[in-house]
Amino acid sequence: SAEAHRQLSDRLPATADFQIADTKLFAEALEARLRDYVEGPEIPERLGERVEKALREQSLRAWSLIRGCSERCPLCGSKCDLVGE
């Protein structure tokens, strides 16, 4: 959470250059933490939001090209047949 992150940042020095006593234990703990993060709901949720937003924007752009120009001829009133904006 944001509060936990703030507390950690207050307690840790600006340059965290700690010695690792047991590299195997460190690697296992890091791997477990990364696995929890990757398998957790945060990444799929964020990815889903990005995909939905990109699809909405793409759909709007595509429809603006399909729809064509919305202007009409001032003389005869026929719809403009130019594709795009």
All heavy atoms as an XYZ file, in Angstrom:
666
protein
N       0.840     -1.187      0.000
C       0.000      0.000      0.000
C       0.880      1.244      0.000
O       2.071      1.174      0.235
C      -0.933     -0.014      1.204
O      -0.219      0.270      2.385
N       0.279      2.367     -0.250
C       1.030      3.623     -0.302
C       1.610      3.968      1.068
O       2.739      4.467      1.166
C       0.127      4.742     -0.796
N       0.855      3.683      2.115
C       1.331      3.983      3.468
C       2.538      3.124      3.820
O       3.519      3.622      4.384
C       0.204      3.764      4.481
C       0.601      4.034      5.910
C       1.070      5.457      6.178
O       0.685      6.371      5.423
O       1.830      5.661      7.146
N       2.494      1.857      3.473
C       3.622      0.963      3.748
C       4.852      1.411      2.967
O       5.976      1.398      3.485
C       3.256     -0.474      3.395
N       4.648      1.816      1.722
C       5.766      2.300      0.901
C       6.371      3.561      1.514
O       7.593      3.708      1.572
C       5.284      2.582     -0.522
C       6.377      3.013     -1.428
N       6.677      4.334     -1.638
C       7.272      2.301     -2.156
C       7.704      4.428     -2.456
N       8.082      3.212     -2.789
N       5.521      4.467      1.993
C       6.025      5.691      2.603
C       6.835      5.380      3.857
O       7.912      5.942      4.068
C       4.864      6.632      2.951
C       5.330      8.017      3.421
C       4.204      8.829      4.023
N       3.635      8.220      5.207
C       4.226      8.180      6.414
N       5.423      8.680      6.586
N       3.617      7.622      7.439
N       6.350      4.457      4.691
C       7.072      4.094      5.906
C       8.427      3.478      5.580
O       9.431      3.796      6.223
C       6.239      3.123      6.738
C       5.058      3.775      7.412
C       4.223      2.761      8.195
O       4.518      1.574      8.203
N       3.179      3.260      8.849
N       8.453      2.611      4.576
C       9.727      2.012      4.181
C      10.701      3.063      3.670
O      11.882      3.049      4.003
C       9.506      0.956      3.099
C       9.171     -0.443      3.570
C       8.881     -1.345      2.378
C      10.292     -1.027      4.404
N      10.207      3.970      2.844
C      11.100      4.984      2.290
C      11.620      5.925      3.372
O      12.725      6.453      3.259
C      10.400      5.771      1.183
O       9.327      6.522      1.705
N      10.845      6.122      4.445
C      11.311      6.952      5.560
C      12.392      6.245      6.358
O      13.305      6.883      6.890
C      10.153      7.308      6.497
C       9.198      8.313      5.878
O       9.575      8.958      4.875
O       8.077      8.457      6.408
N      12.317      4.926      6.438
C      13.235      4.165      7.286
C      14.509      3.727      6.573
O      15.536      3.540      7.211
C      12.525      2.943      7.846
C      11.424      3.324      8.806
C      10.701      2.138      9.343
N       9.607      2.577     10.224
C       8.555      1.869     10.491
N       8.435      0.656      9.992
N       7.623      2.337     11.285
N      14.448      3.541      5.274
C      15.625      3.085      4.541
C      16.467      4.281      4.097
O      15.931      5.337      3.787
C      15.203      2.287      3.307
C      14.545      0.933      3.580
C      14.079      0.313      2.272
C      15.498      0.000      4.294
N      17.777      4.098      4.055
C      18.624      5.194      3.566
C      18.389      5.429      2.069
O      17.863      4.572      1.362
C      20.042      4.683      3.833
C      19.918      3.212      3.932
C      18.530      2.918      4.437
N      18.789      6.598      1.603
C      18.593      6.955      0.194
C      19.321      5.983     -0.719
O      18.831      5.619     -1.778
C      19.073      8.377     -0.055
N      20.491      5.530     -0.309
C      21.237      4.538     -1.078
C      21.222      3.239     -0.299
O      21.913      3.095      0.699
C      22.698      4.989     -1.295
O      22.687      6.261     -1.909
C      23.446      4.018     -2.170
N      20.409      2.317     -0.732
C      20.293      1.033     -0.031
C      21.330      0.069     -0.585
O      21.096     -0.638     -1.551
C      18.885      0.477     -0.190
N      22.491      0.072      0.008
C      23.590     -0.782     -0.431
C      23.903     -1.779      0.679
O      24.936     -1.718      1.330
C      24.811      0.083     -0.757
C      25.907     -0.718     -1.439
O      25.615     -1.826     -1.916
O      27.043     -0.231     -1.475
N      22.970     -2.690      0.893
C      23.110     -3.654      1.975
C      23.870     -4.883      1.487
O      23.723     -5.317      0.354
C      21.730     -4.091      2.487
C      20.900     -2.951      2.985
C      19.777     -2.541      2.288
C      21.238     -2.279      4.152
C      19.000     -1.496      2.749
C      20.473     -1.238      4.623
C      19.356     -0.839      3.920
N      24.638     -5.461      2.384
C      25.328     -6.704      2.089
C      24.313     -7.847      2.129
O      23.446     -7.880      2.984
C      26.439     -6.967      3.110
C      27.573     -5.971      3.042
C      28.338     -6.076      1.735
O      28.565     -7.164      1.223
N      28.724     -4.945      1.189
N      24.432     -8.788      1.212
C      23.565     -9.956      1.185
C      24.350    -11.100      1.808
O      25.352    -11.560      1.242
C      23.124    -10.290     -0.254
C      22.322     -9.127     -0.824
C      22.339    -11.583     -0.286
C      21.980     -9.278     -2.285
N      23.881    -11.560      2.973
C      24.597    -12.604      3.693
C      24.421    -13.959      3.022
O      25.374    -14.738      2.920
C      24.111    -12.666      5.144
N      23.228    -14.263      2.573
C      22.952    -15.565      1.956
C      22.310    -15.314      0.593
O      21.123    -15.018      0.501
C      22.017    -16.368      2.857
C      21.784    -17.788      2.359
O      22.178    -18.105      1.211
O      21.209    -18.583      3.119
N      23.122    -15.432     -0.454
C      22.623    -15.112     -1.799
C      21.539    -16.079     -2.251
O      20.613    -15.686     -2.961
C      23.775    -15.116     -2.822
O      24.438    -16.379     -2.774
C      24.757    -13.995     -2.542
N      21.620    -17.337     -1.833
C      20.601    -18.319     -2.213
C      19.257    -17.954     -1.594
O      18.228    -17.971     -2.258
C      21.021    -19.722     -1.798
C      20.057    -20.787     -2.259
C      20.532    -22.178     -1.914
C      19.491    -23.181     -2.400
N      19.819    -24.533     -2.051
N      19.272    -17.600     -0.315
C      18.048    -17.197      0.374
C      17.472    -15.925     -0.264
O      16.266    -15.814     -0.487
C      18.319    -16.976      1.865
C      17.138    -16.492      2.698
C      16.029    -17.531      2.684
C      17.580    -16.195      4.118
N      18.348    -14.984     -0.586
C      17.906    -13.747     -1.240
C      17.251    -14.045     -2.589
O      16.182    -13.536     -2.907
C      19.098    -12.798     -1.426
C      18.746    -11.536     -2.169
C      18.135    -10.485     -1.516
C      19.010    -11.417     -3.529
C      17.797     -9.326     -2.200
C      18.670    -10.267     -4.215
C      18.070     -9.221     -3.548
N      17.891    -14.904     -3.390
C      17.361    -15.248     -4.711
C      16.009    -15.946     -4.590
O      15.083    -15.667     -5.354
C      18.355    -16.123     -5.464
N      15.884    -16.853     -3.627
C      14.613    -17.552     -3.432
C      13.502    -16.592     -3.008
O      12.375    -16.679     -3.485
C      14.775    -18.668     -2.402
C      15.601    -19.842     -2.897
C      15.938    -20.839     -1.795
O      15.581    -20.607     -0.628
O      16.574    -21.858     -2.122
N      13.827    -15.682     -2.098
C      12.834    -14.715     -1.629
C      12.429    -13.769     -2.754
O      11.234    -13.458     -2.922
C      13.378    -13.928     -0.440
N      13.399    -13.333     -3.532
C      13.105    -12.442     -4.656
C      12.245    -13.160     -5.701
O      11.267    -12.601     -6.211
C      14.396    -11.933     -5.289
C      14.231    -11.013     -6.494
C      13.488     -9.742     -6.114
C      15.588    -10.675     -7.084
N      12.586    -14.392     -5.995
C      11.811    -15.172     -6.956
C      10.370    -15.349     -6.477
O       9.417    -15.195     -7.248
C      12.461    -16.537     -7.173
C      11.715    -17.417     -8.152
C      12.338    -18.801     -8.292
O      13.208    -19.165     -7.483
O      11.928    -19.506     -9.223
N      10.207    -15.662     -5.201
C       8.860    -15.840     -4.651
C       8.060    -14.540     -4.722
O       6.878    -14.541     -5.087
C       8.941    -16.328     -3.208
N       8.702    -13.441     -4.406
C       8.014    -12.139     -4.442
C       7.620    -11.769     -5.870
O       6.513    -11.296     -6.120
C       8.909    -11.056     -3.840
C       8.336     -9.671     -3.897
C       7.067     -9.565     -3.052
N       6.503     -8.252     -3.184
C       5.374     -7.968     -3.822
N       4.659     -8.931     -4.373
N       4.934     -6.745     -3.910
N       8.525    -11.986     -6.818
C       8.218    -11.694     -8.217
C       7.098    -12.595     -8.732
O       6.216    -12.154     -9.461
C       9.460    -11.841     -9.081
C      10.517    -10.752     -8.912
C      11.768    -11.099     -9.712
C       9.982     -9.405     -9.320
N       7.117    -13.869     -8.336
C       6.067    -14.801     -8.748
C       4.709    -14.349     -8.192
O       3.704    -14.357     -8.899
C       6.381    -16.215     -8.273
C       5.464    -17.254     -8.862
C       5.780    -18.690     -8.433
N       7.189    -19.035     -8.365
C       7.870    -19.207     -7.222
N       7.286    -19.081     -6.060
N       9.147    -19.516     -7.252
N       4.694    -13.948     -6.922
C       3.447    -13.442     -6.324
C       2.937    -12.233     -7.087
O       1.738    -12.092     -7.325
C       3.661    -13.057     -4.864
C       3.864    -14.267     -3.962
O       3.557    -15.398     -4.403
O       4.337    -14.070     -2.825
N       3.853    -11.354     -7.469
C       3.465    -10.143     -8.188
C       2.917    -10.477     -9.576
O       1.881     -9.975     -9.981
C       4.661     -9.194     -8.305
C       4.357     -7.926     -9.041
C       3.551     -6.949     -8.480
C       4.873     -7.696    -10.308
C       3.263     -5.783     -9.151
C       4.590     -6.535    -10.987
C       3.785     -5.574    -10.402
O       3.496     -4.428    -11.088
N       3.619    -11.354    -10.301
C       3.215    -11.708    -11.661
C       1.899    -12.483    -11.658
O       1.043    -12.272    -12.514
C       4.333    -12.501    -12.369
C       3.844    -13.111    -13.665
C       5.531    -11.601    -12.623
N       1.726    -13.384    -10.703
C       0.523    -14.202    -10.646
C      -0.644    -13.484     -9.985
O      -1.774    -13.958    -10.042
C       0.817    -15.505     -9.902
C       1.761    -16.416    -10.659
C       2.203    -17.620     -9.854
O       1.828    -17.738     -8.668
O       2.935    -18.454    -10.418
N      -0.389    -12.358     -9.357
C      -1.449    -11.612     -8.677
C      -2.371    -10.910     -9.659
O      -2.159    -10.916    -10.874
N      -3.421    -10.279     -9.141
C      -4.431     -9.653     -9.999
C      -3.999     -8.307    -10.583
O      -4.616     -7.824    -11.522
C      -5.611     -9.469     -9.056
C      -4.982     -9.296     -7.701
C      -3.777    -10.191     -7.722
N      -2.949     -7.714    -10.059
C      -2.590     -6.352    -10.458
C      -2.198     -6.244    -11.932
O      -2.662     -5.354    -12.652
C      -1.448     -5.848     -9.573
C      -1.123     -4.386     -9.804
C      -0.086     -3.895     -8.813
O      -0.144     -4.272     -7.630
O       0.785     -3.129     -9.240
N      -1.349     -7.130    -12.416
C      -0.873     -7.058    -13.807
C      -2.006     -7.321    -14.794
O      -2.205     -6.527    -15.720
C       0.323     -8.003    -14.036
C       1.544     -7.460    -13.291
C       0.632     -8.140    -15.511
C       2.760     -8.335    -13.387
N      -2.803     -8.399    -14.628
C      -3.910     -8.599    -15.580
C      -4.917     -7.452    -15.571
O      -5.430     -7.066    -16.623
C      -4.552     -9.910    -15.116
C      -3.484    -10.621    -14.369
C      -2.654     -9.554    -13.740
N      -5.196     -6.894    -14.404
C      -6.140     -5.771    -14.331
C      -5.593     -4.565    -15.093
O      -6.297     -3.944    -15.881
C      -6.413     -5.389    -12.880
C      -7.292     -6.382    -12.151
C      -7.404     -6.074    -10.675
O      -6.863     -5.049    -10.210
O      -8.039     -6.883     -9.963
N      -4.338     -4.229    -14.841
C      -3.732     -3.077    -15.504
C      -3.637     -3.304    -17.011
O      -3.925     -2.410    -17.807
C      -2.341     -2.810    -14.925
C      -1.772     -1.481    -15.402
C      -0.436     -1.171    -14.818
N      -0.429     -1.295    -13.369
C       0.666     -1.537    -12.673
N       1.818     -1.678    -13.270
N       0.621     -1.636    -11.362
N      -3.257     -4.513    -17.403
C      -3.166     -4.844    -18.822
C      -4.549     -4.773    -19.470
O      -4.701     -4.236    -20.566
C      -2.562     -6.235    -19.002
C      -2.367     -6.707    -20.430
C      -1.432     -5.764    -21.183
C      -1.825     -8.118    -20.447
N      -5.567     -5.296    -18.785
C      -6.930     -5.242    -19.300
C      -7.402     -3.822    -19.512
O      -8.032     -3.504    -20.527
N      -7.090     -2.943    -18.553
C      -7.474     -1.531    -18.686
C      -6.797     -0.887    -19.890
O      -7.422     -0.148    -20.643
C      -7.113     -0.768    -17.414
C      -7.952     -1.149    -16.212
C      -7.406     -0.585    -14.913
O      -6.401      0.171    -14.937
O      -7.983     -0.897    -13.865
N      -5.518     -1.182    -20.084
C      -4.786     -0.606    -21.223
C      -5.337     -1.104    -22.553
O      -5.466     -0.341    -23.508
C      -3.300     -0.938    -21.132
C      -2.562     -0.128    -20.115
C      -1.097     -0.463    -20.163
N      -0.331      0.424    -19.315
C       0.960      0.311    -19.124
N       1.630     -0.648    -19.721
N       1.593      1.155    -18.353
N      -5.638     -2.404    -22.614
C      -6.168     -2.971    -23.852
C      -7.534     -2.355    -24.165
O      -7.808     -1.981    -25.309
C      -6.257     -4.514    -23.756
C      -7.073     -5.092    -24.893
C      -4.864     -5.116    -23.746
N      -8.396     -2.247    -23.157
C      -9.719     -1.655    -23.367
C      -9.605     -0.216    -23.871
O     -10.309      0.185    -24.797
C     -10.534     -1.691    -22.071
C     -11.018     -3.061    -21.685
C     -12.019     -3.626    -22.679
O     -12.825     -2.856    -23.228
O     -11.967     -4.843    -22.914
N      -8.714      0.556    -23.271
C      -8.538      1.951    -23.688
C      -8.035      2.024    -25.130
O      -8.538      2.812    -25.934
C      -7.547      2.653    -22.752
C      -7.322      4.100    -23.097
C      -6.342      4.760    -22.159
C      -6.092      6.189    -22.593
N      -5.052      6.835    -21.824
N      -7.052      1.185    -25.457
C      -6.505      1.191    -26.813
C      -7.561      0.775    -27.832
O      -7.651      1.361    -28.923
C      -5.296      0.264    -26.897
N      -8.381     -0.215    -27.485
C      -9.435     -0.650    -28.399
C     -10.490      0.435    -28.607
O     -10.984      0.620    -29.718
C     -10.080     -1.935    -27.888
C      -9.240     -3.201    -28.033
C      -9.932     -4.373    -27.363
C      -8.962     -3.501    -29.490
N     -10.847      1.150    -27.543
C     -11.808      2.265    -27.682
C     -11.265      3.329    -28.617
O     -11.960      3.815    -29.508
C     -12.119      2.873    -26.315
C     -13.214      2.176    -25.555
C     -13.688      2.992    -24.375
N     -12.627      3.384    -23.459
C     -12.182      2.648    -22.456
N     -12.693      1.469    -22.230
N     -11.217      3.082    -21.677
N      -9.993      3.706    -28.411
C      -9.387      4.737    -29.261
C      -9.302      4.266    -30.709
O      -9.586      5.029    -31.635
C      -7.994      5.095    -28.733
C      -8.026      5.824    -27.412
C      -6.647      6.006    -26.797
O      -5.645      5.521    -27.390
O      -6.567      6.628    -25.730
N      -8.927      3.008    -30.910
C      -8.830      2.461    -32.258
C     -10.205      2.435    -32.926
O     -10.339      2.769    -34.106
C      -8.242      1.052    -32.210
C      -8.067      0.424    -33.581
C      -7.550     -1.002    -33.478
O      -7.789     -1.691    -32.490
N      -6.837     -1.423    -34.494
N     -11.217      2.068    -32.181
C     -12.579      2.027    -32.720
C     -13.039      3.416    -33.142
O     -13.636      3.585    -34.218
C     -13.530      1.454    -31.669
O     -14.846      1.469    -32.129
N     -12.762      4.416    -32.312
C     -13.150      5.790    -32.655
C     -12.446      6.267    -33.925
O     -13.065      6.885    -34.794
C     -12.852      6.734    -31.493
C     -13.733      6.574    -30.267
C     -13.227      7.459    -29.133
C     -15.181      6.901    -30.600
N     -11.149      5.955    -34.037
C     -10.411      6.344    -35.240
C     -10.956      5.632    -36.469
O     -11.132      6.232    -37.535
C      -8.922      6.049    -35.081
C      -8.190      7.050    -34.220
C      -6.682      6.898    -34.333
N      -6.205      5.555    -34.083
C      -5.860      5.074    -32.891
N      -5.939      5.856    -31.842
N      -5.431      3.842    -32.754
N     -11.242      4.342    -36.338
C     -11.749      3.577    -37.479
C     -13.108      4.105    -37.926
O     -13.354      4.274    -39.124
C     -11.847      2.091    -37.113
N     -13.991      4.388    -36.972
C     -15.318      4.890    -37.343
C     -15.237      6.267    -37.980
O     -16.025      6.590    -38.871
C     -16.257      4.903    -36.145
C     -16.934      3.592    -35.977
C     -16.747      2.704    -34.969
C     -17.867      2.997    -36.875
N     -17.505      1.593    -35.189
C     -18.212      1.743    -36.346
C     -18.442      3.389    -38.079
C     -19.107      0.892    -36.969
C     -19.334      2.526    -38.692
C     -19.657      1.302    -38.147
N     -14.280      7.072    -37.554
C     -14.162      8.396    -38.183
C     -13.736      8.260    -39.644
O     -14.127      9.052    -40.493
C     -13.186      9.288    -37.418
O     -11.856      8.866    -37.587
N     -12.947      7.221    -39.946
C     -12.549      6.989    -41.337
C     -13.699      6.395    -42.149
O     -13.903      6.748    -43.303
C     -11.335      6.057    -41.384
C     -10.044      6.631    -40.827
C      -8.961      5.563    -40.790
C      -9.584      7.833    -41.642
N     -14.446      5.495    -41.539
C     -15.565      4.853    -42.236
C     -16.682      5.861    -42.490
O     -17.277      5.902    -43.566
C     -16.096      3.666    -41.413
C     -15.051      2.563    -41.380
C     -17.415      3.146    -41.980
C     -15.352      1.464    -40.380
N     -16.962      6.660    -41.502
C     -18.056      7.621    -41.572
C     -17.812      8.647    -42.674
O     -18.741      9.075    -43.346
C     -18.204      8.312    -40.212
C     -19.361      9.255    -40.129
C     -19.502      9.855    -38.732
N     -18.294     10.544    -38.327
C     -17.629     10.294    -37.204
N     -18.032      9.381    -36.375
N     -16.537     10.962    -36.912
N     -16.573      9.033    -42.849
C     -16.246     10.008    -43.888
C     -16.576     11.432    -43.452
O     -16.895     11.709    -42.314
N     -16.552     12.307    -44.395
C     -16.787     13.723    -44.135
C     -18.274     13.952    -43.855
O     -19.137     13.382    -44.515
C     -16.344     14.526    -45.358
S     -16.512     16.300    -45.158
N     -18.570     14.806    -42.906
C     -19.971     15.056    -42.551
C     -20.553     16.265    -43.280
O     -21.722     16.597    -43.101
C     -20.082     15.270    -41.039
O     -19.333     16.416    -40.674
N     -19.770     16.916    -44.111
C     -20.237     18.111    -44.825
C     -21.138     17.754    -46.010
O     -21.094     16.653    -46.533
C     -19.037     18.929    -45.319
C     -18.141     19.450    -44.209
C     -18.865     20.406    -43.272
O     -19.627     21.252    -43.757
O     -18.646     20.288    -42.052
N     -21.935     18.735    -46.395
C     -22.821     18.577    -47.561
C     -22.530     19.701    -48.548
O     -22.117     20.793    -48.181
C     -24.278     18.629    -47.144
C     -24.654     17.460    -46.246
C     -26.171     17.286    -46.229
N     -26.539     16.058    -45.545
C     -26.693     14.883    -46.140
N     -26.520     14.780    -47.430
N     -27.040     13.821    -45.448
N     -22.785     19.417    -49.805
C     -22.576     20.402    -50.860
C     -23.567     21.544    -50.669
O     -24.773     21.311    -50.524
C     -22.776     19.745    -52.225
S     -22.688     20.940    -53.594
N     -23.091     22.803    -50.654
C     -24.003     23.932    -50.470
C     -24.941     24.144    -51.667
O     -25.997     24.751    -51.528
C     -23.071     25.127    -50.287
C     -21.765     24.713    -50.865
C     -21.700     23.217    -50.756
N     -24.586     23.635    -52.828
C     -25.420     23.832    -54.015
C     -26.491     22.749    -54.150
O     -27.669     23.040    -54.291
C     -24.556     23.884    -55.276
C     -23.532     25.028    -55.308
C     -22.662     24.918    -56.547
C     -24.236     26.367    -55.274
N     -26.067     21.475    -54.104
C     -27.032     20.397    -54.360
C     -27.450     19.647    -53.101
O     -28.403     18.883    -53.116
C     -26.491     19.417    -55.390
S     -25.087     18.454    -54.789
N     -26.706     19.797    -51.973
C     -27.057     19.137    -50.720
C     -26.572     17.705    -50.602
O     -26.873     17.037    -49.615
N     -25.843     17.207    -51.601
C     -25.376     15.818    -51.507
C     -24.257     15.732    -50.462
O     -23.487     16.679    -50.260
C     -24.914     15.314    -52.858
O     -23.773     16.040    -53.273
N     -24.184     14.559    -49.816
C     -23.181     14.342    -48.778
C     -21.799     14.225    -49.398
O     -21.635     13.650    -50.465
C     -23.529     13.064    -48.010
C     -22.631     12.842    -46.811
C     -23.071     11.604    -46.038
C     -22.179     11.269    -44.907
N     -20.797     11.498    -44.997
N     -20.834     14.757    -48.725
C     -19.437     14.660    -49.148
C     -19.026     13.189    -49.163
O     -19.359     12.428    -48.244
C     -18.554     15.458    -48.202
S     -16.800     15.343    -48.579
N     -18.291     12.757    -50.162
C     -17.891     11.350    -50.251
C     -16.403     11.135    -49.950
O     -15.859     10.073    -50.220
C     -18.254     10.770    -51.616
C     -17.556     11.504    -52.755
O     -16.829     12.485    -52.491
O     -17.766     11.088    -53.915
N     -15.755     12.133    -49.388
C     -14.343     11.973    -49.019
C     -14.240     11.074    -47.797
O     -15.018     11.171    -46.861
C     -13.701     13.337    -48.692
C     -13.545     14.293    -49.867
C     -12.957     15.610    -49.371
C     -12.654     13.680    -50.928
N     -13.249     10.175    -47.784
C     -13.032      9.284    -46.661
C     -12.062      9.969    -45.719
O     -11.101     10.588    -46.130
C     -12.472      7.924    -47.134
C     -12.144      7.036    -45.963
C     -13.447      7.251    -48.060
N     -12.296      9.853    -44.437
C     -11.422     10.473    -43.429
C     -12.049     11.749    -42.926
O     -13.227     11.996    -43.073
N     -11.215     12.548    -42.300
C     -11.715     13.776    -41.688
C     -11.704     14.924    -42.664
O     -10.917     15.042    -43.524
C     -10.882     14.121    -40.465
C     -11.045     13.068    -39.392
C     -10.301     13.432    -38.136
O     -10.117     14.627    -37.847
O      -9.908     12.512    -37.426
